[in-house]
Amino acid sequence: MSDKLKTKFLGKTIKSPLVLPAGIMDMSFSGLNYAVQNGAGIVTSKSLTLEPRMGHKGPVVAEFEGGLLNCMGLCNPGIEDGLAEINQFKKHSDIPVIVSVFATNILDFLKLTKYVNKSKADFLELNLSCPNVFDEFGIPLSASKEKVGEIISAVKKISKLPIIAKLSPNVYDISEIALSAESAGADALCLINTVGPGMLIDTKMVKPVLFNKFGGLSGPCIKPIALKLIYQTYSAVNIPIIGMGGVKSGEDAVEMLMAGATVIGVGTAVYCRGIEVFNKINDEITKFMKEENYKKLSEIPKLKKL
Ligand SMILES: Cc1cc2nc3c(=O)[nH]c(=O)nc-3n(C[C@H](O)[C@H](O)[C@H](O)COP(=O)(O)O)c2cc1C
């Protein structure tokens, strides 16, 4: 991997700006390691809850020409088992790990933070994109700037790790949510989570493709939405952004950087181009830099703020 890709995120030096986002690989330490072996610079766990969750009945993922529709239902092994996998991973690797956690109320976010404080993880990501487990596609927590502020301030008081707030695209004004997260103490933002929900229909069976009927959209079809929201957020705040949503090539990754991202998530593309996609995108970014004569990542220009 080219040295030109080396960069810094929240004080850590990383060998590639590419991030494995939450929920893309399984929760095992070998799953995380697989992404690192293939060129990811930072890895994120599935969103972990206090108790293990089974998730929805299948099919939970459907592919279509624009990307994926998923309704995983936040299945995960629970915080204790999830952190055990991360601690195992950190025994063998110094690659930064983001632990993603999800709760429906402040008290549970605080309980999760106490577990994470005792782990070897590097960053704590608060998944503020889902409303509650029973109504996955209701109004997301991060649709309310007040809720976002309350959760982040409470967690900030006790967290030993830098906090990343993961935001939903399904909001009216992303900049006011981002500003609220920043002033409550978020160290970085991560956006976007899945868009929608949407639905696909099996015309032979005359029924929705997903058992749960509705699912969140990811992949190439959401990239223009992601770029716009990242750009608006970058224009509003001064903290770093993990930009994601539909990145499948070096060109897409460069667009994310120009929109204001510091590092770039590659999720759905892992399903479409295989796990090697990280190395492929690293090579494509390096090629772009060579063609445009950029010596380091930070030389790739950002758009002028709004
Ligand atoms: C199958 C699947 C599972 C996901 N699980 C989570 C999750 O547990 N927590 C979370 O914050 N985001 C989750 N996401 C959202 C991704 O982390 C990412 O924000 C989104 O897919 C957009 O990026 P992409 O287009 O590169 O996939 C999931 C996405 C997919 C496709």
The ligand as a Gaussian input file, in Angstrom:
#p B3LYP/6-31G(d) Opt

LIG

0 1
 C      -26.178000      -5.298000       5.872000
 C      -25.945000      -3.978000       6.540000
 C      -25.906000      -3.905000       7.934000
 C      -25.684000      -2.682000       8.571000
 N      -25.615000      -2.624000       9.944000
 C      -25.354000      -1.453000      10.563000
 C      -25.195000      -1.395000      11.978000
 O      -25.236000      -2.387000      12.696000
 N      -24.983000      -0.164000      12.544000
 C      -24.866000       0.990000      11.796000
 O      -24.645000       2.070000      12.363000
 N      -24.977000       0.938000      10.441000
 C      -25.214000      -0.229000       9.821000
 N      -25.301000      -0.280000       8.442000
 C      -25.103000       0.961000       7.659000
 C      -23.665000       1.069000       7.154000
 O      -22.740000       1.099000       8.217000
 C      -23.476000       2.342000       6.253000
 O      -23.719000       3.471000       7.033000
 C      -24.424000       2.354000       5.058000
 O      -24.585000       1.051000       4.519000
 C      -23.954000       3.298000       3.930000
 O      -22.689000       2.926000       3.405000
 P      -22.526000       1.967000       2.086000
 O      -23.401000       2.507000       1.015000
 O      -21.054000       2.017000       1.778000
 O      -22.956000       0.598000       2.521000
 C      -25.515000      -1.497000       7.794000
 C      -25.568000      -1.574000       6.393000
 C      -25.763000      -2.784000       5.761000
 C      -25.775000      -2.845000       4.251000

